[in-house]
Amino acid sequence: MKLTDEQKRMLEGEDGPIIGMAMNYLVKYGEAMGAEKLIPVENVHTVFTIPMESSGRGEEVVNLLKMFGQLRVKATTTTHVGFMDFKKWREFGIDERRYELQASLVPVAASAGIQLTWTCAPEIVGNAPLKGQTCAWMESAAITYANGILGARTNREGAESTMPAAVTGLIPCFGNHITENRRGTILVDVEADLENLSDWGTLGYYGGDHAGLGVPVFRTRDIPTLEEAKELCAALATEGGVGMFHIVGITPEAPTVEAAFQGGMPKSRHTFTNKDKETVYKRLNICASPDVDIVMIGCPHATLTEIVEVAHLVEGKRISPNTQLWVCTTHSIRSYAEKLGYDKMIADAGGKIMADTCPCISQIEMARNKRYMTNSVKQAYYAPGQLGAQVHFANTRDCIEAALKGKRG
């Protein structure tokens, strides 16, 4: 890699051993990926939490994060979803040792200038970089949103690269940071009716399935809401390896089909129909029983708008005694919901708002081997493998109806 004189000094440890170690990782990473240089990074979304208890490496990871936390970050830095609800950890079955390890990181993050957002959807808590901004984000749904909706530039990073990027202010230049790599590869004409966020999720599943590691371009008559776009992005990165996509007229660098393909031609053309939409619904519905043990809303994390919708759907009603309703979001959005009374509306009906995590990430025991219902393609896709769940997949209204009845239909 071609390093500047300043970068060479950083690599040699002249700015301290931690920076030297971080630079060593970034250089090796860049060389492995074929990057020619490092570029300044303006925005980082990283992990600053202990791993799942099953890993048995909690203290080791905490010590590593505390080491990086001795430095001030050089870019706006938010944190990925955590492994527990920091406020209601006992309620969701988290042990005290795990809580204390996580709590020990809070002052470290504050000192380093890291914003403890603990979310898989940084865009809903104010981290929304603009077109062309260089980012180093982890979380597949988030990086797809950054590239395809906001027009920012990030590869699919991990904890190993994002913390070094945060403390050095640098990231290797390859992949989505290079304009020609953002060119569309397949064209998808959308004929299906997209009436809710779950429908947009089926489009993402279809697009990811056909694009693989490519760049799908969607031509649709509908304009997604923030919530629908969030679900689309999560689904794109679930069935496929998509990290970049275009919606013609929505993605900042794709005002036209021609612009999305940078003057070239698509490798293949597809049409997403109502039949295709129903095929995705059927594929993700694997629970043979109509009974529902848990209804989960909020993957990626729910916005206040989604919480308001759930609150009004359950207002004055009671969740079935055989079913639990969990709405997953960030602690900041839950705080708004509490102040505005929506948390109480959900609680009065028997539901709970879970903050900063989700069942698949936290791996809480009470979520394992259940009959599970969700409005999220991503949660429906991963819950069987991560939780041993039998899954129902449906739109939000149908999910809440099932929570009230204790069964689907």
C-alpha positions, 0 to 999 in steps of 0.5 A: 500500500502507498502510505503517506509520511504521516501514516508511516510514522503512525504505523511505526508507533510514533503516535503510541503503541495502540495507534501503531497496532491499529495501523498495522491491522488496517495496512494488512487488511487493506493489502489483503483486500487489494487496496492501494491506499488508506483514506480519511474516514468521517463516520464509524459505526462500531461495536462496544459491547461484550460478546454473547455469554456462550463465547466465554471471552467477555473479560478479554473483549472488555480489556481490548475495548478499554485499551482502544478507549484510552484514545479519543476517536477521530471520527463520529463514532456510534455503537452497534446493537448490544447483547442486553437491555441495559435498563431491564437486564434482569427482566430479560434474564441477563446475569449480573456478571454480564451486566457489570462487564457491560457497565464498565465500558460506559465511562470508557466510551464517554472518555473516548468520545464514542456515542453509545447508541447500541443500535443496528440502525444508526440512521434512526438515532441521528447518524445519517451521513450524506452523499459521498461521505466516507464511512466505516460501518458494521452491520449489514443492514446499516451499511446497505442503508448508508450506501443505497439510501443515503449515498454515503460510502462504506464497505461491510466492516467488522469490529476488527476494522471499525475500532482501528478506523475510529482511533486512526481516522483511516480506512482502506480504499476498496470496494464501495469506496470506489465509484465504479464498484457502485455500478448496478449489476441487475435491474429489477422492475417492481410490479408488486403492490408494496403496502407495508414494511414487510412487503418491502422486506420481501422485495429485498429478499428477492433482490438479494437472492438474484443479485448475490454479491452484486448491485441490484437496481430497483425501478418502482412506482412506490417511494419507501418510508424510512421504516420501509427502506430500513426493512428493504436494506435488512432483507437485501443483506439477508438472502444475498451479500448485497452491500450496495443497491439503487432505487431509481429516483431515490438513491442520491447517485441514481436519478435515472436508470442510466445513472445507476448503471453508470452508462452500462447495461444490466447483466440481467433483468427481473420483474418482481410480481405479487406472485413473487412476493407471496412466494417469499412469504411462504418460504419464510413461514415455517411454523406448522402450528398456528400458535404463537409464543412470542411476537417480535417487532423491531428488526432492524430497531423500531422507530418511534413511528413503529412504536406508535403504530403498535401502541394504537393497535393494542390500546385498550386490549390485552395480549394473550396470556400464552403469548409475549409481545416484544418491541425492540428499539434503542434506549433513546427511542424508548425514552421518547416512547415513555415520555409520550405514553406509548410505552405505557399503552404497550405495557398496559396491554401486556407487551414490553419494549426491549432496548439496545438489543434483540432476541437473536443478538442477546440469545436470551434463554426465554426466546429459545425454541419458541413459536415465533412471529415477526414482521421482519424478513431478517428476524424470520430468516435468522431466528430458526438457526440462532434461537431454534424458533419455528417462525411465522412471518407477516405484516405488523397488523397481523403480528399484533392480531396474533399476539392478542389471540395467541395464535395466527389467523 
